Amino acid sequence: MIFLFFNKLIRIKIFKLVLMKSFLIFITSLFFLVAYGQVKTEESAYLKKENYIPYPGTSNDIEKTVHVAIHIWQRADGSGNMRDIPAHYARFIKIIDWMNGLYAKNPDAPIPGVPYKVDSIYDSKIRFKLEKIYFYKDATPDSSYFYSTDYLHNKKLNDYLKEHFPERVKTLNLHIFRGSYAKASGYSEYGSIGTFYRVNPEMSEDDVHDWWLSKHWAHEIGHGLDLWHTYDANGSYQQNCKSTYRDFLWDVYDTTAVPSGKGCNVDLITDKSNNNLMGGQEGNSMSVLQMGIAHRATVIENLYNKGYNMRDFVTGYGYWSKAIENNEVWNVSMKMYQDIVVKKGATLTIKTEIQMVPKAKIIVEKGAKLIIDGGVITNEKYYNKEWKGIIVRKAKKSSSVESGELIQMNGGKVSHAKVKYK
Ligand SMILES: [Zn+2]
């Protein structure tokens, strides 16, 4: 009897599981239907992380450089933080070099792995260039710039620069000051990074320490690129908790595993059991979907780390052009790192601000249309230079194909570049 009862209980359980499974499948198919429907509209296509993965040999295969500067906050007498000596410059150059290595050499075996096949890319195509190292002597009576235990002290420092040295906020700023916050080594919010040391102002002058610092910055810049931790639940970042979120990382989290709670429908990865750049161990593994999110943050405004403006610190140019073969409407502001070619028969409508890097141009082929409807095509903010402009192809009189067309309406304009008809 007991056995039978037990058996029945199991069967009920299995039945319930099957029911739940069919329900899940139903919900999942619903999601894919909705998701597929969304892909059709241009806006969501440009929000999709999958559309930014830098697969080698594709038009996404563009190396992008994040321009950084280091700001060291000392006491009024110049003490209490790193000194302005050549040895420290050499250290920082080495640290930035290591950061480049962390983003360029991706181990192809993320830990833990998922049981199904996923892609991996060796090089994330994101690089860093150290533009300058600055030192500041804090003359406030309480050394309130040099020392802080407040969250977002980095913002206070960056705001100070914005006011006194506006040219210095063109780079992604890495501030070093004394203090602490929770158990962190620093944080990355509002367009800059705060890093603090607690004891030794020279920050232990050895390679072990400096190697750690390179990993710390690589990780914090990851946050600037809209990546969230792989080990703690944060619904608002949409990457590590619910498989239905747009930015869920299905190549990092095993979607077939039974969830362990925390309101997530996947298992979180503990900070001790992974080699991910965004894990607690600050490894250097990046999944292709993480690379997609990172590259998206160089093109459109930050979706999660709001107001960060990461793309303003980034430059690059890829020789693969972006071909527009079907009618598209762009209503999400984007920064373009390549030429745009509007192909014969297609119409590209711009309803927002599109930023072009200095080397980039737009070609409107014969039989193609570019409509700037209330939008603006302009230069990007880091170099703040002219871009290569728009070329509208003219057809010969005898030709059966019509000339390309550029239509400006509702105040739509071209800025910091010329339009040529040829
Ligand atoms: Zn972090």
Residues whose N, C-alpha, C, O or C-beta is under 5 A from the ligand:
A	BS01	ZN	none
